[in-house]
Amino acid sequence: MLDPVIAFFERIFHAIGRGIGIVISALLWPFVTMAGWYRKRGFVLKAIVGAFVLLLVGSYGYFIWQAERWVNYNPDYPESYEFLQATSAPGEPLSGASGSQCAGSAIVEVTRDLIDFNVNQNSWVPSLPLSKAGLFGIPWKNTPFLDNKAAFQLGINTVIRRTTIELADRLGRVRGTSQINQNLQDAKQAMAYNEDAWWLTFSPPFIQPSTPERHRAAIVALTEFNEELTECRGEFDVRSDNLLQFLDRVTGDIGSTSDILRSRMEASDLGWFDPRADDRFWFTYGQLYAYYGILRATRSDFGTVYNDRRVTSVAEIAEDQLRSALDMTPFIISNGNESSWIMPSHLATMGFYLLRVRSNLVEMRDILDR
């Protein structure tokens, strides 16, 4: 009686095995054909082709190593700074210091260190040639592979860009009485450069500065600006309206990212098999990673405003929410239906953290606007 059932399952497993064999054969066919062609060639051509293959394999090995190797990643990195103990605003004399010595800016320091983390401590993945080439022409962001670190770095970069704009246009000058600081302007322009530029290009002049090179120029400019502040030669405007404007920009950025997550959730619920969920998640994660340090630094630079307007407690809650979001590091990103119990929606969870942070920032803004 069981024989027909057993025979049925044998046919199914045989069909599955045959299908797997066909797929493997199709994948290996180009390599088998190439190996046959290679064996029939002369020594010189074999040497040229062999050198090219070795170069390609080595290049892919280097790319995979850099794309998967996260150096000095630390969600608690703001704890390594001492700026929360600062008693003087940026550009103002340090209490108890001998001679002409003023306080630097914590925002500038954290921004500079985030750039250093992206392009010096780690390789800037979006500029690597094989990152730009994709998987047989398919952008890596449309695959489940090798795009997480790149998305994380790009998320950090959006925060750096926003911060350098605000530093140059508002914070690093006394509005109406001083010109834009040249160092901050240089940093702003450097960070506005293309995010995926390599030093070779197919269009004239064929050689260009790479993205990491331009970002390193921003590090120099920000360092020099902080030196101006510590030598009491720079301007940093710590008025409450500047803080309010800066928080407005941060709130807008977080709101835009929340919309990106929502759009992806509406476009797909493939769970673990959504190839775009991982880069959306890690872009958001990188943004929150950077804003965690920037907002801690903002509380230091605008310490007087925070204390006078009594927004410190709300700011601490926002920072705690940011830190909680950074604890979410799933091995595989899933964009499943929100009611699913097998394949969860990590995008929905991250979006929840985003909205909590945003609501706290809105509350801080409302307090400052009273």
ABEGO torsion letter per residue (X at the ends): XAAAAAAAAAAAAAAAAAAAAAAAAAAAAAAAAAAAAAAABBAAAAAAAAAAAAAAAAAAAAAAAAAABBBGBBAAAAAABAAAABABBBGBBBBGBBEBBBBBBAAAAAAAAAAAAAAAABBBAAABAAAAAEBGGBBAAABABGAAAAAAAAAAAAAAAAAAAAAAAAAABBBGABBBBAAAAAAAAAAABBAABBABBABOAGBBBBAAAAAAAAAAAAAAAAAAAAAGABBBBABAAAAAAAAAAAAAAAAAAAAAAAAAAAABAAEAABAAAAAAAAAAAAAAAAAAAAAAAAAAAAAAAAAAAGAAAAAAAAAAAAAAAAABBBABBBBBBAABAABBBAAAAAAAAAAAAAAAAAAAAAAAAX
